[in-house]
Amino acid sequence: MRKFLLKLTKYGLLVLLLGNLIGWFGDFFLRRSSWFKPSFLVNNFKQEEKLDYFIIGSSRGLTSLNTIQIDNELKTNGVNLSMDDTDLKTHVLMTKHFFEYGYKSDFCVLTLDYSNFINSQQKLGDNDFKFSSFILDKNVRDHFNSYENHILRPNFNSLYFPIIKYSYYNLQLVPSAMISLIFPKKRYRFDEKGNYSYPTTGISNSTYKVLEIKSVQISNPLVDVIKNICHKNGTKLIIYIAPYKNEKLNILEPQNIINHSGLIQNTSLFFDDMHVNSLGRKAATEYFIDEMKEQLVTTKPKKH
């Protein structure tokens, strides 16, 4: 029995060691790839080339604004760092990640969702694991330590035991690491400037509904956290409210807000109630360009 236990322990330790080695190599390849947004930023943009703006947000930020269209018209240089299935907590982390890696920008455009106006859920976002290959970074560790409530804490514990993370997120991380090894420049559902759009064939319909108007206030303390981070880095924060289908939000005490919540009422431009489709993105971006022209071109802060 003792012999059996010794062998079992030996093989168990061997499996643990090999699993962790595979996990560490997986993180190494992911960090040096363009597959997820955090590594896409650090591997495709030079710190010495200051950006005019960067966009952060959820899927609404990802699919409402097209940085290529903006840059072509305004002769600017920007990037869309929004990620689907994330909320304001992850946007804070992305902002920290941006500045931690030495990037500079005149403007930060925060695409703020109505669900985050007052508060945010105190749990990890569904796609926050995309930061996990940067677990050596204090900002990333602190984020997982604060919000990861799973008993295994696979992201936070991946600092020492990446096998837990690759086992828990096996369908997401294992193929991603393999793709990053073979095709390091390949991206996951976004273009060379970080944009993505939904097709015109979706679940939207042309049924007319009365536009619902709500008066709301933005009081989520995480907005101030992002604002303070931007201020310390000489960046101006602009809050952008992307279009909603059949809903308009009147913002009380608006400051540096571009509110396009009820601007698009043609339902054929929506993929669903919260997201525009590719045609809607083009229209939303044009409206955004009109609002940002003065700030991005005329009153843009002087280069350092």
Protein Blocks (a to p, Z undefined) as FASTA:
>chain_A
ZZmmmmmmmmmmmmmmmmmmmmmmmmmmmmmmckbmmlmmmmmccfklccfbdceddfkl
mmmpcfklmmmmnopacddfbdehiafklmmmmmmmmmmnopacfbdcddddfklmmmcc
dbdcfklmmmmmmmmpmklmmmmmmmmmcfklmmlmmmmmmmlmmmmmmmmmmmmmmmmm
mmmmbcehiafkopacddfbdcbdfbdcdddddddddfbfklmmmmmmmmmnopacdddd
dddehiacddehiahiacfklmpmcfklpfblmbccfklmmmmmmmmmmmmmmmmmmmgc
cdZZ
